[in-house]
Amino acid sequence: MQHPFGKTLVLQSEAAECGLACLAMVAAAHGRRETLPELRRRFPISLGGSSLKSLVSIADALGFTARPVRCELDELALLETPTVLHWSLDHFVVLRRVDKRHAWIADPARGERKLPLDEVSKHFTGVALELTPSPDFEKKSRVDKVRLGDLWSRLSGFKPFLLQVFLLTLLLQGIGLISPLASQLVIDDVIGRADRDLLVAIVVGFGALALVSTAVETLRGFIQLHAGQRLSIQLSGNLLKHLLRLPTDFFERRHVGDVLSRFGSLGPAQSFLTGGLVGVVLDAVMVLPVAIVMVLYSPILAGLVLINLVVIFLVRMAAFPTVRRFADEQLNLSARTDSVFLETVRAARAIKIGGREAERHGLWQNAVAEQQNVAFRQGAFGLWGGSGLGIWQTLHGLAMLYFGALQVLDGHMTLGMFFAFQSYAGQFSSRVSSLIGAFFTFRMLGLHLERLSDIVHAEAERGLDGPAQLSKPLLGGLEVRGLRFRYGQYDPWVLDGAAFSIRPGEAVAFVGPSGGGKSTLLRLLIGIYEPTEGDVLIDGHPMRALGLRAVRDRLGVVMQDDQLLSGTIADNVGFFDAHIDMDKVERVCRLAHVHDDVMRTPMGYHSLIGDMGSILSGGQKQRLLLARALYKDPAILFMDEGTANLDPELERQVMATLADLKITRIMVAHREAAILGADRVFLVDKGAITEITDANRARVPVAASLMADQ
């Protein structure tokens, strides 16, 4: 049976949260509004996405009775809609309704879709999740959103600009209110009496007003430009500052194009604050005086003008849900297209080596085609609507001409009054149209504010600025107590009950099979991930109590997927320090055994490298990253396969040099030099961390096989 389904469309922000988005849409259809950030906080999902089992558990927590069913295509009509469908083996969508030929699908990744059943059969896996409210289900209408006031409250020094723009616009509106009198005076007094002197006076007077109006408008434009510049800097600066305080998994779960698109949603908010807001206030103030003047001239004609504007408002109100849906789909498809393009550019070398240029080109073309299809439907909808309003405006213009002429013929108004009324009617229509436009712009702004809320409402990294003060240098001791971690609430434990301690100055290697959790452990030790249970202590203090920012300033880290940034070699080694110490840069490069390689480049330490380090070999890049880590004079050096790209002899030299530094070294390693250079070795496997000693090596089969050649 069919269930009435609301028009709420929830599009996923993260690559793997289609299941959560589907549950949010179904909940909204039953009167429970849930935002993705809220669901994300309550039900963390791993990068691998949701399983049907986890969706059943989440649905139960939301107050639904969930019933997984297997059904054939011709049985979809029997389901209680809205219902969640398993799609293309790796995705979830919502079935809104179905008839004999089509199915209406709400796709969290692509928006609203009306698909022929033949197309549905290509994607539907035969598994559905039917959701019905249980007795515990509670409706919820209020959701946390970013409001314009939230952005306004964070701005400083902006109100004087708004006041100046308001006063200048008020002056312009006053001049505009007087201007129609020129037509009336010329037609009724100058032409009727053949008064040339009055004509000259009128032309000179209103010409002077026109010059004043132009000067005021120019001044207002410059003030708005200046205000817009300051507003843009403050808004984007505040948002980027917050973005950089978010945990790294925020970025790991999102496509770059989507983050860029959401950041770009600041533009409409800025435009509304700098220009639209003042215009709305003044238009609202000036509408009533102009309306009174129009009624004094002719109540009949004033009524016709009002009817025209009411019709325009009702038409736009009826069309708005469709317009908003098109805009939402366009923004998301544009973000997807940008992501495909950025990925293609960044992976250009791999694509060329793999001979997959045609496939990537096809993927990008498909994304663009999908975006253009939505743009075409949006344009066609606008054309039909514009044509209908155009016909109405023509009929309205003829009605105004007809009834206006009758008013003049019947002696209720002079010809000059009729022309003046037309000017006032134009002003009134323009102001009310601006108010109508601002109303729908403000409603459309809600779409951009919703997109911004994904960033603004994301919680900053916990413990970034700890309550305790890191007043003395770190000694380099590290302790792990009862550490447990998993990526999602319904995922298996990656680490389960780890406990160990590392003394200052020790070198420790973590070994184990690939995928066993070594890199995850390292991310936990440096605070990139937060333990699900347990704690990590530095020199006896919980890391987050000291403050992650302060602790990380005294850690050196080389990860597998670290990146160099666009700039000189010296900039990258000093990590763009404002007061870079070139002597120190050279010293740490010598420690990393990369100084000679740098000196062979055309401009030495001032040679430019790209964000991918394209002029460098893998080994050179890795040693530069090591030099960057050493530039901070760290108390603890973390390396995740930090020397994996070096030849064995060079790796031994680097490890020997690091051993002479007498700092704590914590390494994830598979190779001989790193393992033999460690004071202690731990095995990470199946969630457990076991120290490998001569006494237990034979009893740990994985350790024996990993270290057999060492």
ZAMARGU-4260 file (C-alpha; in steps of 0.2 Angstrom, whole numbers, plus 5000, padded with zeros to 4 digits):
<rodrens>
0) 5000/5000/5000 | 5005/5018/4997 | 5009/5030/5011 | 5008/5049/5009 | 5026/5055/5008
5) 5032/5072/5012 | 5044/5081/5000 | 5059/5081/5012 | 5074/5077/5002 | 5090/5073/5012
10) 5106/5072/5002 | 5121/5064/5010 | 5136/5075/5015 | 5148/5060/5018 | 5152/5047/5005
15) 5146/5033/5016 | 5131/5040/5025 | 5117/5035/5012 | 5109/5024/5025 | 5108/5038/5038
20) 5101/5050/5024 | 5087/5037/5020 | 5082/5035/5038 | 5081/5054/5040 | 5069/5055/5025
25) 5058/5041/5031 | 5058/5049/5048 | 5053/5066/5041 | 5039/5058/5031 | 5032/5052/5048
30) 5034/5068/5056 | 5051/5067/5064 | 5063/5079/5058 | 5081/5073/5060 | 5097/5082/5053
35) 5111/5072/5046 | 5123/5080/5059 | 5112/5075/5073 | 5111/5057/5067 | 5130/5057/5063
40) 5133/5061/5081 | 5122/5048/5088 | 5126/5034/5076 | 5144/5035/5070 | 5146/5027/5053
45) 5163/5020/5047 | 5170/5024/5030 | 5164/5007/5025 | 5146/5013/5026 | 5130/5005/5034
50) 5125/4987/5033 | 5107/4982/5033 | 5109/4976/5051 | 5116/4992/5057 | 5101/5002/5049
55) 5089/4990/5058 | 5097/4995/5075 | 5097/5014/5071 | 5079/5013/5065 | 5074/5004/5081
60) 5083/5018/5091 | 5073/5031/5081 | 5056/5023/5086 | 5053/5012/5070 | 5049/4994/5069
65) 5060/4988/5055 | 5056/4973/5044 | 5070/4968/5031 | 5061/4959/5017 | 5065/4951/5000
70) 5054/4955/4986 | 5053/4955/4967 | 5051/4970/4956 | 5033/4967/4954 | 5030/4966/4973
75) 5037/4984/4976 | 5019/4990/4976 | 5015/4979/4991 | 5027/4988/5002 | 5023/5001/5015
80) 5030/5017/5008 | 5042/5026/5011 | 5053/5012/5012 | 5072/5009/5010 | 5079/4999/4995
85) 5096/4991/4994 | 5103/4999/4977 | 5117/4993/4966 | 5125/4982/4980 | 5133/4997/4988
90) 5120/5010/4991 | 5103/5014/4999 | 5088/5024/4992 | 5071/5028/4997 | 5056/5022/4987
95) 5042/5035/4988 | 5029/5027/4977 | 5027/5015/4962 | 5015/5012/4949 | 5014/5000/4934
100) 5028/5008/4924 | 5038/5020/4935 | 5045/5021/4953 | 5049/5037/4962 | 5065/5036/4970
105) 5074/5048/4983 | 5092/5045/4980 | 5103/5053/4994 | 5117/5055/4981 | 5108/5061/4966
110) 5091/5068/4972 | 5074/5065/4966 | 5072/5052/4952 | 5057/5045/4942 | 5064/5029/4934
115) 5056/5016/4923 | 5054/4999/4931 | 5066/4992/4918 | 5079/5004/4925 | 5075/5000/4943
120) 5077/4982/4940 | 5095/4985/4935 | 5099/4993/4952 | 5087/4985/4965 | 5095/4970/4973
125) 5079/4962/4980 | 5081/4968/4998 | 5070/4981/5006 | 5069/4988/5023 | 5051/4992/5028
130) 5049/5005/5042 | 5033/5008/5052 | 5032/5019/5068 | 5032/5009/5084 | 5022/5014/5100
135) 5038/5023/5106 | 5040/5034/5090 | 5040/5052/5094 | 5037/5066/5081 | 5049/5080/5081
140) 5047/5096/5071 | 5062/5107/5077 | 5079/5105/5069 | 5095/5115/5073 | 5099/5125/5058
145) 5112/5139/5054 | 5102/5155/5054 | 5107/5172/5046 | 5109/5179/5063 | 5122/5166/5068
150) 5133/5173/5054 | 5129/5191/5058 | 5133/5189/5077 | 5151/5184/5072 | 5154/5200/5062
155) 5163/5215/5069 | 5163/5233/5063 | 5150/5230/5050 | 5135/5240/5057 | 5142/5257/5052
160) 5143/5252/5034 | 5125/5246/5035 | 5119/5262/5042 | 5128/5272/5029 | 5120/5262/5015
165) 5103/5263/5023 | 5104/5282/5024 | 5110/5284/5006 | 5097/5272/5000 | 5084/5282/5009
170) 5089/5298/5000 | 5088/5289/4984 | 5071/5283/4987 | 5065/5300/4992 | 5072/5307/4975
175) 5063/5293/4966 | 5047/5297/4975 | 5048/5315/4968 | 5053/5311/4950 | 5036/5306/4943
180) 5030/5323/4946 | 5041/5329/4932 | 5030/5320/4919 | 5014/5327/4927 | 5020/5345/4927
185) 5027/5344/4909 | 5011/5337/4902 | 4998/5346/4912 | 5006/5363/4915 | 5020/5366/4903
190) 5011/5359/4887 | 4994/5364/4892 | 4999/5382/4895 | 5014/5383/4883 | 5025/5389/4898
195) 5043/5388/4892 | 5050/5396/4908 | 5042/5382/4918 | 5049/5369/4906 | 5067/5376/4909
200) 5064/5376/4928 | 5058/5359/4928 | 5072/5352/4917 | 5085/5361/4927 | 5078/5356/4944
205) 5075/5338/4940 | 5092/5337/4930 | 5100/5342/4946 | 5091/5329/4956 | 5097/5316/4943
210) 5115/5321/4946 | 5113/5321/4965 | 5105/5303/4963 | 5119/5297/4952 | 5132/5304/4964
215) 5123/5296/4979 | 5121/5279/4970 | 5140/5279/4966 | 5145/5283/4983 | 5133/5269/4990
220) 5140/5257/4977 | 5158/5260/4984 | 5152/5258/5002 | 5144/5242/4997 | 5160/5236/4988
225) 5170/5240/5004 | 5158/5232/5015 | 5156/5216/5004 | 5175/5214/5004 | 5176/5215/5023
230) 5161/5204/5025 | 5169/5191/5013 | 5185/5191/5023 | 5177/5189/5040 | 5164/5176/5035
235) 5176/5165/5025 | 5190/5168/5038 | 5178/5162/5052 | 5172/5147/5043 | 5189/5141/5038
240) 5195/5144/5055 | 5181/5132/5061 | 5184/5120/5047 | 5203/5118/5052 | 5197/5114/5070
245) 5187/5099/5065 | 5193/5082/5067 | 5202/5073/5052 | 5188/5061/5050 | 5177/5075/5044
250) 5188/5077/5029 | 5191/5058/5026 | 5172/5055/5024 | 5169/5069/5011 | 5174/5072/4993
255) 5184/5088/4991 | 5172/5095/4978 | 5158/5094/4991 | 5168/5103/5004 | 5172/5117/4991
260) 5154/5118/4986 | 5148/5120/5004 | 5161/5133/5008 | 5155/5142/4992 | 5137/5143/5000
265) 5144/5158/5010 | 5143/5169/4994 | 5124/5170/4993 | 5123/5174/5012 | 5136/5188/5010
270) 5126/5195/4995 | 5110/5196/5005 | 5119/5204/5020 | 5128/5217/5010 | 5114/5222/4998
275) 5098/5213/5000 | 5095/5216/5018 | 5096/5235/5017 | 5085/5235/5001 | 5072/5224/5009
280) 5070/5236/5024 | 5069/5251/5013 | 5057/5244/5001 | 5046/5239/5015 | 5047/5256/5022
285) 5043/5265/5005 | 5030/5253/4999 | 5016/5261/5010 | 5019/5279/5005 | 5019/5275/4986
290) 5003/5264/4989 | 4994/5279/4997 | 4999/5291/4983 | 4993/5278/4970 | 4976/5276/4979
295) 4974/5295/4980 | 4977/5296/4961 | 4965/5281/4956 | 4959/5267/4968 | 4954/5257/4953
300) 4971/5257/4944 | 4979/5254/4961 | 4968/5239/4964 | 4974/5232/4947 | 4992/5234/4951
305) 4989/5225/4968 | 4980/5211/4959 | 4995/5209/4947 | 5007/5207/4961 | 4997/5195/4971
310) 4996/5184/4956 | 5015/5185/4953 | 5018/5180/4972 | 5006/5165/4971 | 5014/5159/4955
315) 5031/5160/4963 | 5025/5152/4979 | 5018/5137/4969 | 5034/5135/4959 | 5046/5137/4974
320) 5047/5119/4980 | 5052/5114/4962 | 5064/5128/4960 | 5072/5124/4977 | 5073/5105/4972
325) 5082/5109/4956 | 5094/5121/4965 | 5098/5108/4978 | 5101/5095/4964 | 5112/5107/4954
330) 5123/5111/4969 | 5126/5093/4973 | 5129/5087/4956 | 5141/5102/4953 | 5150/5096/4969
335) 5151/5078/4962 | 5157/5085/4945 | 5171/5095/4954 | 5176/5080/4964 | 5178/5069/4949
340) 5188/5083/4940 | 5199/5086/4955 | 5202/5067/4958 | 5207/5065/4939 | 5219/5080/4940
345) 5227/5073/4956 | 5228/5055/4949 | 5233/5060/4931 | 5250/5050/4932 | 5241/5034/4938
350) 5227/5036/4925 | 5240/5038/4911 | 5250/5024/4917 | 5235/5013/4918 | 5228/5018/4901
355) 5212/5024/4909 | 5210/5041/4901 | 5195/5036/4891 | 5186/5029/4907 | 5190/5045/4917
360) 5184/5056/4903 | 5168/5046/4902 | 5165/5047/4920 | 5167/5065/4920 | 5156/5067/4905
365) 5143/5057/4913 | 5143/5068/4928 | 5143/5084/4918 | 5128/5076/4907 | 5118/5073/4923
370) 5121/5090/4929 | 5116/5098/4912 | 5100/5087/4912 | 5095/5095/4928 | 5100/5112/4921
375) 5089/5108/4906 | 5074/5103/4916 | 5077/5118/4927 | 5078/5130/4912 | 5062/5122/4904
380) 5053/5124/4920 | 5058/5142/4920 | 5053/5145/4902 | 5036/5138/4905 | 5034/5149/4920
385) 5041/5164/4912 | 5030/5162/4897 | 5014/5160/4908 | 5019/5176/4918 | 5023/5185/4902
390) 5005/5182/4895 | 4998/5188/4911 | 5009/5204/4912 | 5003/5208/4894 | 4985/5206/4899
395) 4988/5216/4914 | 4996/5230/4904 | 4982/5231/4892 | 4970/5231/4907 | 4979/5246/4914
400) 4979/5255/4898 | 4961/5252/4895 | 4955/5257/4913 | 4968/5272/4913 | 4961/5279/4897
405) 4943/5277/4904 | 4949/5287/4919 | 4956/5301/4909 | 4940/5301/4897 | 4928/5302/4911
410) 4938/5316/4919 | 4943/5307/4935 | 4962/5311/4931 | 4972/5321/4919 | 4983/5314/4906
415) 4998/5320/4916 | 4991/5312/4932 | 4990/5296/4922 | 5008/5296/4916 | 5013/5301/4934
420) 5002/5286/4940 | 5011/5274/4928 | 5028/5280/4936 | 5022/5277/4953 | 5014/5260/4948
425) 5031/5256/4941 | 5040/5261/4958 | 5027/5251/4968 | 5028/5236/4957 | 5047/5237/4957
430) 5048/5238/4976 | 5035/5225/4980 | 5043/5213/4967 | 5060/5216/4976 | 5051/5211/4992
435) 5044/5196/4984 | 5061/5192/4976 | 5069/5195/4993 | 5057/5183/5002 | 5061/5169/4990
440) 5079/5173/4990 | 5079/5172/5009 | 5070/5155/5008 | 5082/5149/4995 | 5096/5155/5006
445) 5089/5142/5018 | 5096/5129/5006 | 5114/5137/5007 | 5113/5139/5026 | 5108/5120/5027
450) 5123/5116/5017 | 5134/5127/5028 | 5127/5119/5043 | 5136/5103/5039 | 5152/5113/5043
455) 5146/5125/5056 | 5137/5112/5067 | 5151/5100/5065 | 5159/5098/5082 | 5177/5104/5084
460) 5190/5091/5088 | 5188/5087/5107 | 5203/5092/5118 | 5211/5104/5105 | 5214/5117/5118
465) 5216/5107/5135 | 5212/5115/5152 | 5230/5110/5158 | 5245/5120/5153 | 5260/5112/5144
470) 5273/5123/5153 | 5288/5112/5152 | 5296/5102/5138 | 5289/5085/5135 | 5301/5071/5141
475) 5293/5058/5128 | 5285/5045/5139 | 5269/5038/5133 | 5256/5026/5141 | 5241/5018/5134
480) 5227/5012/5146 | 5213/5000/5141 | 5213/5007/5123 | 5198/5001/5113 | 5193/5008/5096
485) 5181/5005/5082 | 5176/5016/5067 | 5157/5015/5069 | 5145/5010/5083 | 5141/4994/5074
490) 5158/4990/5067 | 5170/4977/5075 | 5184/4982/5087 | 5200/4987/5078 | 5209/4988/5094
495) 5202/4979/5110 | 5209/4982/5127 | 5227/4988/5122 | 5239/4993/5136 | 5257/4997/5136
500) 5270/5010/5141 | 5285/5018/5132 | 5299/5026/5142 | 5307/5042/5136 | 5320/5039/5123
505) 5315/5022/5119 | 5313/5016/5101 | 5298/5005/5098 | 5292/4996/5083 | 5274/4990/5079
510) 5273/4976/5067 | 5259/4965/5061 | 5249/4960/5045 | 5242/4973/5034 | 5225/4979/5040
515) 5229/4973/5058 | 5227/4991/5065 | 5245/4997/5066 | 5241/5014/5057 | 5225/5016/5067
520) 5235/5014/5083 | 5247/5027/5077 | 5233/5039/5073 | 5226/5036/5091 | 5243/5039/5099
525) 5245/5056/5090 | 5227/5061/5094 | 5220/5061/5076 | 5207/5048/5081 | 5199/5048/5098
530) 5198/5032/5108 | 5181/5024/5109 | 5187/5018/5127 | 5203/5020/5137 | 5215/5034/5136
535) 5232/5039/5129 | 5244/5048/5142 | 5259/5059/5138 | 5272/5060/5152 | 5258/5054/5164
540) 5245/5067/5158 | 5230/5063/5147 | 5234/5070/5130 | 5217/5079/5128 | 5219/5087/5145
545) 5236/5095/5140 | 5228/5100/5123 | 5231/5092/5107 | 5237/5108/5099 | 5251/5110/5112
550) 5255/5092/5112 | 5256/5091/5093 | 5268/5106/5092 | 5281/5094/5101 | 5278/5079/5091
555) 5286/5074/5074 | 5275/5064/5063 | 5278/5055/5046 | 5263/5046/5039 | 5261/5035/5024
560) 5250/5048/5015 | 5258/5064/5020 | 5258/5078/5007 | 5270/5092/5002 | 5262/5109/4998
565) 5265/5121/4984 | 5280/5131/4989 | 5299/5130/4990 | 5308/5115/4998 | 5313/5126/5013
570) 5295/5132/5015 | 5290/5113/5016 | 5303/5108/5028 | 5299/5123/5039 | 5281/5119/5036
575) 5278/5137/5031 | 5285/5145/5047 | 5283/5164/5046 | 5301/5166/5052 | 5310/5151/5045
580) 5327/5146/5051 | 5337/5142/5036 | 5352/5135/5046 | 5339/5123/5055 | 5332/5118/5038
585) 5349/5113/5032 | 5353/5104/5048 | 5337/5093/5048 | 5339/5089/5030 | 5356/5083/5034
590) 5349/5072/5048 | 5336/5065/5035 | 5350/5062/5022 | 5342/5073/5009 | 5353/5088/5009
595) 5364/5082/4995 | 5348/5079/4984 | 5342/5096/4988 | 5358/5104/4983 | 5357/5095/4966
600) 5340/5104/4962 | 5342/5120/4951 | 5339/5132/4966 | 5343/5122/4981 | 5332/5125/4995
605) 5323/5138/4985 | 5318/5126/4972 | 5299/5126/4969 | 5289/5110/4971 | 5271/5106/4968
610) 5258/5100/4980 | 5261/5083/4975 | 5280/5084/4976 | 5281/5080/4957 | 5299/5084/4954
615) 5304/5072/4968 | 5306/5054/4969 | 5297/5044/4982 | 5312/5042/4993 | 5317/5060/4992
620) 5299/5066/4996 | 5299/5054/5011 | 5315/5061/5018 | 5309/5079/5016 | 5294/5074/5026
625) 5306/5067/5039 | 5315/5083/5039 | 5299/5092/5041 | 5295/5082/5056 | 5312/5085/5064
630) 5311/5103/5061 | 5300/5104/5076 | 5313/5097/5088 | 5301/5084/5093 | 5301/5075/5110
635) 5293/5060/5101 | 5295/5055/5083 | 5281/5044/5075 | 5284/5036/5058 | 5271/5025/5049
640) 5282/5016/5036 | 5292/5032/5036 | 5307/5025/5027 | 5298/5012/5016 | 5303/5020/5000
645) 5322/5020/5004 | 5335/5007/4998 | 5341/4996/5013 | 5358/5004/5015 | 5351/5022/5015
650) 5337/5016/5027 | 5350/5009/5039 | 5360/5026/5038 | 5344/5036/5042 | 5339/5025/5056
655) 5356/5026/5064 | 5356/5045/5063 | 5339/5045/5071 | 5345/5033/5085 | 5359/5046/5089
660) 5345/5060/5093 | 5340/5051/5109 | 5322/5055/5107 | 5307/5043/5108 | 5304/5035/5092
665) 5288/5025/5088 | 5287/5016/5071 | 5275/5006/5061 | 5287/4995/5052 | 5289/4979/5041
670) 5307/4981/5036 | 5323/4975/5044 | 5332/4992/5048 | 5317/4999/5057 | 5314/4983/5067
675) 5332/4979/5071 | 5334/4997/5077 | 5320/4996/5089 | 5322/4993/5108 | 5306/4984/5109
680) 5294/4977/5096 | 5275/4975/5098 | 5264/4964/5087 | 5247/4972/5082 | 5235/4958/5076
685) 5216/4955/5078 | 5213/4969/5090 | 5227/4964/5102 | 5244/4972/5105 | 5257/4959/5111
690) 5275/4963/5115 | 5287/4951/5106 | 5301/4945/5117 | 5313/4930/5115 | 5303/4920/5127
695) 5286/4922/5118 | 5292/4924/5100 | 5290/4905/5096 | 5272/4905/5103 | 5266/4920/5092
700) 5265/4912/5075 | 5262/4929/5066 | 5277/4937/5074 | 5288/4922/5070 | 5283/4923/5051
705) 5285/4942/5051 | 5302/4942/5059 | 5309/4926/5052 | 5321/4936/5041 | 5325/4949/5053
</rodrens>
